[in-house]
Amino acid sequence: MIDLWLILALLLLPLAAIIAWPLLRSGGLNSQGADGSADTRTLLYREHLAELDAAHLSGAVDEAQYQSLKTELARKLLSEEGGGYQLTGAQQGGRSLLYALAVLVPLAAVGLYAHWGFYDDLALYRDIAASHTGETDRVTEARITQQLSARAGSHPEDLTSRYVLAQRLLVSNDIEGAVNHYRYIVAHEPEAANVRAELAQALFFASGSQMTPEVVKEVDLVLAVQPDNTTALGLAGIAAFEREDFAAARAHWQHALAQMPAGSSAAQALSAGVARAERALADAGGEQSQRNAHTEPAVTSAPGATEVAAGENRIVVKVTLSDGIQHAPDTPVFIYARTSASPMPLAIVRLTAAELPVEVVLDESKAMMPGSSLKTVDEVQLVARLAISGGARPAPGDWQGAVERLPRSDWAEPVHITIDQEI
């Protein structure tokens, strides 16, 4: 914030200079004018008095005239000196006022800015910008989320800050919180199709990666006004695939793929989805699949994409719970794979404590969305968490176990995780 104060200082310095300039200028004039004028008046008085004395001695002026003229000279001198004194006093009062203004105006400006300005908002904006470039630590990230949550409560009309908060909560796996804020925004801005698409995505995650009627409804509303929305197209493809309309799933994913940058991880994941739909079409009816292949352009993987067999994009995880941990049988257990760069799971399974110990498979079917899955990475972190708090977001009191680094070369072997660390 140093640059902000420097800018304020640069703006206030010219004002202070304008106020101080009359002080500097009047100071010089007074030093020459006030004392010099007094000396001149005294000298003239003495000259006139000497002339009057000479005229009186020569008899040109009698005694009565002499006394009258002498009195008049004295009265004139006193009158002029009194006016000069009053003028000097007024000038001194003006200088005091200007000095006070030169100090008070900058202080008042800074105080009013601190009271009515947007100092805290500017600091929050800079933290968010630093977060986008990866220049923040966990403490700063937590502070950003906390400040955005506080602002959502104190400024309910600020939908932009609430939108940023919803995105952060979704990335940090606080899916319920993200859904609540997305709902609020959509309720106040029903025409915000992009936000509605993200709401559909959050609802999909909240339902355990299942296409519920509400998710389908939100997706249809988005595609009605934004047919090229990639988030909605990805979800529409999933919905079509679940109802075994493989041709529609392929069409939706092809449409989304056309909007993606070539070679991106999202493009690779969508290409895998298209290929999966093609295989399902072939299994469902070879002749129909052949006709569709001739009438619709084939989609190839992006340049540089590595073709990996579907069986290789899976990790077998065995999860056990350490003895002595107090919990209810219905306590949620989240088992997921993620990258070190983002807390968003690439694949996730939700169970209960009563089902432990358990062996689960994390694969493409457990992905939270087509554009982010195990196929797109070569190394993951594995986490198994007993959510004592009951929420999807890690909280104090929860227990977890983790594997910090699991390269793709080790995915073929089962991985064992023991939940034994309290958060």
C-alpha positions in Angstrom: 0.0 0.0 0.0 3.0 2.3 0.0 2.3 3.4 -3.6 -1.2 4.5 -2.6 0.2 6.8 0.1 2.8 8.2 -2.3 0.0 9.0 -4.7 -2.0 10.7 -2.0 1.1 12.7 -1.0 1.7 13.8 -4.5 -1.9 15.0 -4.8 -1.7 16.9 -1.5 1.7 18.6 -2.0 0.5 21.0 -4.7 -2.4 22.0 -2.5 -0.1 22.6 0.4 2.2 24.6 -1.9 -0.7 26.8 -3.1 -1.6 27.5 0.5 1.9 28.2 1.6 2.9 30.5 -1.4 1.0 33.6 0.0 2.8 33.0 3.3 6.2 33.0 1.7 5.3 36.0 -0.5 3.6 38.1 2.2 6.5 37.4 4.7 9.0 39.1 2.4 6.7 42.1 1.8 5.9 42.6 5.4 9.6 42.5 6.4 10.3 45.3 3.9 7.0 47.1 4.0 5.9 47.4 7.7 9.1 48.6 9.3 10.2 50.7 6.2 6.9 52.6 6.1 7.1 53.4 9.8 10.6 54.9 9.4 9.5 57.0 6.4 6.5 58.4 8.2 8.6 59.4 11.2 11.2 61.0 8.9 8.5 63.1 7.1 7.0 64.1 10.5 10.4 65.4 11.7 11.0 67.3 8.5 7.6 69.0 8.6 8.0 69.8 12.3 11.4 71.4 11.6 9.9 73.5 8.8 7.1 74.5 11.2 9.6 75.5 13.9 11.5 77.6 11.4 8.4 79.4 10.3 7.4 80.1 13.9 10.9 81.5 14.7 10.8 83.8 11.6 7.4 85.1 12.6 5.7 83.8 9.6 3.4 81.7 11.9 2.1 83.0 15.1 1.8 81.0 18.3 -1.8 80.0 17.8 -1.2 78.8 14.3 2.0 77.1 15.4 0.3 75.1 18.1 -2.6 74.2 15.8 -0.4 72.9 13.0 1.9 71.0 15.4 -1.1 69.3 16.9 -2.3 68.4 13.4 1.0 66.9 12.4 1.1 64.7 15.5 -2.5 63.6 14.9 -1.7 62.6 11.3 1.4 60.6 12.4 -0.6 58.7 15.1 -3.4 58.0 12.6 -1.0 56.6 10.0 0.9 54.5 12.6 -2.4 53.1 14.0 -3.6 52.0 10.5 -0.3 50.3 9.9 -0.5 48.4 13.1 -4.1 47.2 12.3 -2.9 46.1 8.8 0.0 44.1 10.3 -2.2 42.5 12.8 -4.7 41.4 10.1 -1.8 40.0 8.0 -0.6 38.1 11.0 -4.1 36.6 11.5 -4.3 35.6 7.9 -0.9 33.9 8.0 -2.0 31.9 11.0 -5.1 30.7 9.1 -3.1 29.7 6.1 -0.6 27.8 8.3 -3.5 26.0 9.9 -5.0 25.2 6.5 -1.7 23.9 5.1 -1.6 21.3 8.0 -5.3 20.5 8.4 -6.4 20.0 4.8 -4.0 17.1 4.1 -4.8 15.5 7.5 -8.5 15.9 6.8 -8.2 14.4 3.3 -6.3 11.3 4.7 -8.8 10.9 7.5 -11.8 11.2 5.2 -10.3 8.6 2.8 -9.6 6.2 5.7 -13.3 6.6 6.9 -15.1 6.7 3.5 -12.6 5.3 1.1 -11.9 1.8 -0.1 -8.6 1.0 1.5 -9.7 -2.5 2.7 -11.3 -3.3 -0.6 -8.1 -2.3 -2.4 -6.0 -4.6 -0.2 -8.4 -7.5 -0.7 -8.4 -6.9 -4.5 -4.6 -7.1 -4.5 -4.6 -10.3 -2.4 -7.0 -11.9 -4.9 -4.8 -10.8 -7.8 -1.8 -12.3 -6.1 -3.8 -15.5 -5.4 -4.5 -15.9 -9.2 -0.8 -15.8 -9.9 0.1 -18.2 -7.2 1.9 -15.7 -5.0 0.0 -16.3 -1.8 0.4 -18.8 1.1 -2.3 -20.7 3.0 -2.6 -17.9 5.6 -3.3 -15.3 2.9 -5.7 -17.7 1.1 -7.7 -18.2 4.4 -7.8 -14.5 5.0 -9.1 -13.8 1.5 -11.9 -16.3 2.0 -12.7 -14.9 5.4 -12.8 -11.3 4.2 -15.0 -12.3 1.2 -17.4 -14.1 3.6 -17.6 -11.1 5.8 -18.2 -8.8 2.9 -21.0 -11.1 1.6 -22.7 -10.5 4.9 -22.1 -6.8 5.2 -22.6 -5.9 1.5 -25.3 -8.3 0.2 -25.7 -6.2 -3.0 -22.0 -6.9 -4.0 -22.6 -9.9 -6.2 -19.2 -9.8 -7.8 -17.4 -10.4 -4.4 -19.9 -13.2 -3.7 -19.2 -14.8 -7.0 -15.5 -14.8 -6.3 -16.3 -16.3 -2.9 -18.4 -19.1 -4.4 -15.6 -20.0 -6.8 -13.1 -20.2 -4.0 -15.4 -22.3 -1.8 -15.9 -24.7 -4.7 -12.2 -25.1 -5.3 -11.6 -25.6 -1.6 -14.2 -28.4 -1.6 -16.8 -26.4 0.5 -19.4 -27.4 -2.0 -22.4 -26.6 0.2 -21.2 -23.1 0.8 -20.5 -22.6 -2.9 -24.0 -23.8 -3.8 -25.6 -21.4 -1.3 -23.7 -18.4 -2.8 -24.4 -19.4 -6.4 -28.1 -19.8 -5.6 -28.1 -16.3 -4.1 -26.5 -14.8 -7.2 -28.8 -16.6 -9.6 -31.8 -15.5 -7.6 -30.8 -11.8 -8.0 -29.4 -12.1 -11.5 -31.4 -14.9 -13.2 -30.0 -13.9 -16.6 -26.4 -14.6 -15.6 -26.0 -17.8 -17.6 -22.3 -18.3 -16.7 -23.1 -18.2 -13.0 -26.1 -20.6 -13.5 -23.7 -23.0 -15.3 -21.4 -23.0 -12.3 -24.3 -23.5 -10.0 -25.2 -26.6 -12.0 -21.7 -27.8 -11.7 -21.7 -27.2 -7.9 -25.0 -29.1 -7.6 -23.5 -31.9 -9.6 -20.6 -32.2 -7.1 -22.9 -31.8 -4.1 -24.9 -34.8 -5.3 -21.9 -37.0 -5.4 -21.3 -36.5 -9.2 -24.9 -37.5 -10.0 -27.2 -35.8 -12.5 -30.2 -34.8 -10.5 -33.3 -33.2 -12.0 -32.2 -29.9 -10.6 -28.8 -30.1 -12.3 -30.5 -31.1 -15.6 -32.9 -28.1 -15.3 -30.1 -25.6 -14.7 -28.1 -27.0 -17.6 -31.2 -26.7 -20.0 -31.7 -23.1 -18.9 -28.1 -22.3 -19.6 -28.0 -24.0 -23.0 -31.2 -22.2 -24.0 -29.4 -18.9 -23.9 -25.7 -19.9 -24.3 -25.5 -23.0 -26.5 -21.7 -22.8 -26.5 -21.3 -22.8 -22.7 -18.6 -25.5 -22.2 -19.5 -26.2 -18.5 -23.2 -26.8 -19.4 -22.2 -28.9 -22.5 -20.0 -31.1 -20.4 -22.8 -31.7 -17.9 -25.3 -32.3 -20.7 -23.0 -34.9 -22.1 -22.8 -36.7 -18.7 -26.6 -36.6 -18.5 -27.0 -38.1 -21.9 -24.4 -40.7 -21.2 -26.2 -41.7 -18.0 -29.5 -42.3 -19.9 -27.5 -44.2 -22.5 -28.1 -41.7 -25.2 -24.5 -42.1 -26.4 -24.9 -40.2 -29.7 -26.2 -37.1 -27.8 -23.4 -37.4 -25.2 -20.8 -37.5 -28.0 -22.4 -34.5 -29.7 -22.4 -32.4 -26.6 -18.8 -33.3 -25.8 -17.7 -32.6 -29.4 -19.4 -29.2 -29.2 -17.6 -28.4 -26.0 -14.3 -29.7 -27.4 -14.5 -27.3 -30.3 -14.4 -24.4 -27.8 -11.4 -25.7 -25.9 -7.7 -24.6 -26.5 -5.9 -27.3 -28.4 -3.6 -29.4 -26.2 -5.3 -28.3 -22.9 -6.0 -30.8 -20.2 -9.8 -30.1 -20.6 -9.5 -30.9 -24.4 -7.8 -34.2 -23.6 -10.4 -35.1 -21.1 -13.3 -34.3 -23.5 -11.5 -36.3 -26.2 -11.5 -39.2 -23.9 -15.2 -38.7 -23.3 -15.9 -38.6 -27.0 -13.9 -41.8 -27.4 -15.8 -43.4 -24.6 -19.2 -42.5 -26.2 -17.9 -43.8 -29.5 -17.1 -47.2 -27.9 -20.5 -47.3 -26.2 -22.2 -46.6 -29.5 -20.2 -49.4 -31.1 -21.2 -51.8 -28.4 -24.8 -50.7 -28.5 -25.1 -51.1 -32.3 -22.3 -51.4 -34.7 -24.2 -50.5 -37.8 -25.6 -47.3 -36.3 -22.2 -46.4 -35.0 -20.8 -46.8 -38.5 -23.4 -44.6 -40.0 -22.8 -41.9 -37.4 -19.1 -42.1 -37.9 -19.6 -41.4 -41.7 -22.0 -38.5 -41.1 -20.2 -36.8 -38.2 -16.6 -35.7 -38.1 -14.3 -37.7 -36.0 -12.6 -35.9 -33.1 -9.0 -36.7 -32.5 -6.9 -36.0 -29.5 -5.2 -32.6 -29.3 -1.6 -32.5 -30.6 0.8 -33.8 -28.0 -1.9 -35.7 -26.0 -0.7 -39.0 -24.7 -3.1 -41.9 -25.5 -3.5 -43.9 -22.3 -5.6 -47.0 -22.0 -8.7 -46.5 -19.9 -7.5 -49.2 -17.5 -4.4 -47.2 -16.7 -6.5 -44.2 -15.4 -7.4 -45.9 -12.2 -6.1 -46.2 -8.7 -7.1 -48.9 -6.2 -7.1 -47.5 -2.6 -7.5 -49.5 0.6 -8.7 -47.4 3.5 -8.6 -48.4 7.2 -9.5 -46.4 10.3 -7.1 -46.3 13.2 -8.3 -47.7 16.5 -9.5 -45.3 19.3 -11.0 -42.6 17.0 -14.5 -41.8 18.3 -17.1 -41.5 15.6 -20.7 -42.3 14.6 -21.3 -45.0 12.1 -22.9 -42.6 9.6 -19.9 -40.1 9.7 -19.0 -39.2 6.1 -15.7 -40.5 4.7 -14.3 -38.8 1.6 -11.6 -40.7 -0.5 -10.2 -38.7 -3.3 -7.2 -38.0 -5.6 -6.1 -34.4 -6.4 -3.0 -32.6 -7.6 -0.7 -30.6 -5.4 -1.6 -27.4 -7.3 -5.4 -27.5 -6.6 -7.6 -28.9 -3.8 -10.3 -29.8 -6.3 -10.6 -33.6 -6.5 -9.9 -35.3 -9.8 -11.8 -38.4 -8.6 -13.8 -38.8 -5.4 -15.8 -41.5 -3.5 -18.1 -40.7 -0.6 -18.8 -43.5 2.0 -19.6 -43.7 5.7 -17.4 -44.8 8.6 -19.5 -48.0 9.0 -18.2 -49.2 5.6 -14.5 -49.1 6.7 -12.2 -50.8 6.1 -12.9 -50.7 2.4 -11.3 -50.9 -1.0 -12.3 -48.4 -3.6 -11.4 -47.7 -7.2 -10.7 -44.1 -8.3 -11.1 -43.8 -12.1 -12.7 -41.7 -14.8 -16.2 -42.7 -13.6 -15.5 -41.0 -10.3 -14.3 -37.7 -11.9 -16.1 -34.6 -10.7 -16.2 -33.2 -14.3 -15.0 -34.2 -17.7 -12.4 -31.5 -18.0 -10.6 -32.5 -14.8 -9.8 -36.2 -14.3 -7.0 -38.7 -13.7 -6.3 -38.9 -17.4 -5.0 -35.3 -17.4 -2.2 -35.7 -14.8 0.9 -37.8 -14.2 1.0 -37.5 -10.4 -1.6 -37.2 -7.7 -2.1 -36.8 -3.9 -4.4 -39.3 -2.2 -6.5 -38.3 0.8 -8.9 -40.3 2.9 -10.8 -38.1 5.5 -13.2 -39.0 8.2 -15.4 -35.8 8.3 -16.4 -35.6 12.0 -17.7 -32.1 11.2 -20.0 -33.6 8.6 -19.0 -31.1 5.9 -17.2 -31.6 2.6 -14.6 -29.0 3.6 -11.8 -30.1 6.0 -12.4 -28.7 9.5 -10.7 -29.0 12.9 -11.6 -32.2 14.5 -11.6 -34.2 11.3 -9.2 -37.2 10.9 -7.4 -38.1 7.7 -4.6 -40.1 6.1 -2.8 -39.1 2.9 -0.2 -40.1 0.3 1.6 -36.9 -0.7 3.0 -38.1 -4.0 1.9 -41.0 -6.2 3.4 -40.9 -9.7 1.5 -42.6 -12.5 4.1 -45.4 -12.6 2.8 -46.6 -9.2 -0.9 -46.5 -10.0 -0.9 -50.2 -11.0 -0.4 -51.3 -7.4 -3.0 -50.9 -4.7 -2.3 -48.1 -2.2 -3.1 -48.4 1.5 -4.1 -45.4 3.6 -4.8 -45.4 7.3 -6.9 -42.5 8.7 -4.9 -41.6 11.9 -4.1 -37.9 11.8 -6.3 -35.3 13.4 -6.7 -32.0 11.6 
